[in-house]
Amino acid sequence: MKLRSENLLQTELAKIKHLCALDWELITAHTVYYTHGYHPYSAKYIPQIPNRLISTFSDKNDLILDNFVGSGTTLVESKVMGRNAIGVDINPLACLISKVKTTVIKKPAMREISHFLVSLHSDIVHLRRNTTLSSLGEKKPIDSPVIEKLHPNIPKWYHENVIYELVVIKTKINAVRNTEVRDFLLVAFSSLLRSVSNTTSGFGNLMINKNAPPKNRIFEKFSLAVANMLQSVADFSTVATNSKVTIFKQDSRKLEFINDESIDFICTHPPYMAAVPYAEYQKLSLWWLGYSQYDLEKSLIGGRRSRPDTPQRFFRDMEMSLLEMKRVLRKKKYCCITIGNPIYGGKTWKLNEFIKQNAIQIGFTHLKEISRGKYHSTMGKMKEEFVLIFRNE
Ligand SMILES: C[S@@+](CC[C@H](N)C(=O)[O-])C[C@H]1O[C@@H](n2cnc3c(N)ncnc32)[C@H](O)[C@@H]1O
């Protein structure tokens, strides 16, 4: 018995030594291969992080959990490496993107997407003709009830011609019966919404730019997004295994739909306390896709950032999540948490230290901390981030 546990410790030591010897700055790494580049998502981690951790701490056919799954980076890597995976996120947009990124689109669905684009093109030609007539004082290019059903804020963020094309595209997507095809097209649609709006460029807070240049050829931009995604999914299909990926739009603080000690490895990347207000950054997609920005903001850990109790709520919520992670993970199995230290209220919050101490208190053994980004600014505002490695006892 003693020999067995000594062997385990030796193997564990070798794994950690191997990880520590790798270059984690990954400055020149290509990060948008396969389906990883489908849709922008703030504070994604680069796929090399889960890839290395999954290959070190799990085996083929194991069940992996990412309980803050975001845009599904862990899930894509799990599927390529033949691991089954569960992704959990409270954000409906995250769940949609993760689902589409891990779905291999087969030939018949690809054909349906091509037919969709051809048919959409004729609707757009018709719309553009009506828009010209409308500028000559004829009737509006689109019935006003369709426009009235849009989220009331949308008209402030787009030029009128852009709204018309987006409405035609979205209406046609809604009519697609095949959910796989519909979700694929919705992700392509959502990926465009910021770049064709009147926002200031770049990511981060959305602000209306009153001098935004006119945007046109929205259909062509949408078609290009679809074509790029089709190319990516074709690459992905050559490496994706048949492993099972399940996504839950649920709260990480309450993982009651996952059995005790049923997970072989946890690889996750929690929110950075108030640093990335997802509901605000993603509001254009949330509005267009019919999700509630305010419901999301309330349920996100670290979501409502301007409250005096933001740090206390974050620490309490993270503790609840860690307790759930401990419950669902098998004993002697590993849990890796990637986290950065945000600047909030004028000071840097050492979330790595908090998570480490908290995890130790509830019974995890802390094995190693790998830091990245200290010398090269790879993570924007966050700069340095940490991969914390724990064993469940
Ligand atoms: C740092 S991001 C994860 C990014 C992910 N690693 C990727 O590559 O896309 C953190 C995620 O935690 C999610 N989140 C915040 N509060 C949550 C909660 N209560 N339950 C589940 N997910 C939550 C956010 O929606 C966000 O997608």
The ligand as a MOL file (V3000), in Angstrom:
LIG
                    3D

  0  0  0     0  0            999 V3000
M  V30 BEGIN CTAB
M  V30 COUNTS 27 29 0 0 0
M  V30 BEGIN ATOM
M  V30 1 C -12.8570 34.0880 -17.1500 0
M  V30 2 S -14.3670 33.5800 -17.8850 0 CHG=1
M  V30 3 C -14.0190 31.9790 -18.4930 0
M  V30 4 C -13.4560 32.0640 -19.8810 0
M  V30 5 C -13.1580 30.7080 -20.4920 0
M  V30 6 N -12.0100 30.0890 -19.8820 0
M  V30 7 C -12.8920 30.8490 -21.9900 0
M  V30 8 O -11.7970 30.4990 -22.4510 0
M  V30 9 O -13.7790 31.3420 -22.7020 0 CHG=-1
M  V30 10 C -15.3740 33.3030 -16.4740 0
M  V30 11 C -16.7990 32.8230 -16.7630 0
M  V30 12 O -17.4730 32.6520 -15.5200 0
M  V30 13 C -18.8470 32.8010 -15.7820 0
M  V30 14 N -19.5810 32.9490 -14.5190 0
M  V30 15 C -19.6700 34.0210 -13.7070 0
M  V30 16 N -20.4790 33.7590 -12.6680 0
M  V30 17 C -20.8950 32.4630 -12.8010 0
M  V30 18 C -21.7230 31.6070 -12.0320 0
M  V30 19 N -22.3410 32.0280 -10.9210 0
M  V30 20 N -21.9010 30.3370 -12.4540 0
M  V30 21 C -21.3280 29.9020 -13.6170 0
M  V30 22 N -20.5580 30.6770 -14.3880 0
M  V30 23 C -20.3290 31.9410 -13.9850 0
M  V30 24 C -18.8960 34.0240 -16.6980 0
M  V30 25 O -20.1030 34.0580 -17.4340 0
M  V30 26 C -17.6700 33.7780 -17.5780 0
M  V30 27 O -18.0550 33.1440 -18.7700 0
M  V30 END ATOM
M  V30 BEGIN BOND
M  V30 1 1 1 2
M  V30 2 1 2 3
M  V30 3 1 2 10
M  V30 4 1 3 4
M  V30 5 1 4 5
M  V30 6 1 5 6
M  V30 7 1 5 7
M  V30 8 2 7 8
M  V30 9 1 7 9
M  V30 10 1 10 11
M  V30 11 1 11 12
M  V30 12 1 11 26
M  V30 13 1 12 13
M  V30 14 1 13 14
M  V30 15 1 13 24
M  V30 16 1 14 15
M  V30 17 1 14 23
M  V30 18 2 15 16
M  V30 19 1 16 17
M  V30 20 1 17 18
M  V30 21 2 17 23
M  V30 22 1 18 19
M  V30 23 2 18 20
M  V30 24 1 20 21
M  V30 25 2 21 22
M  V30 26 1 22 23
M  V30 27 1 24 25
M  V30 28 1 24 26
M  V30 29 1 26 27
M  V30 END BOND
M  V30 END CTAB
M  END
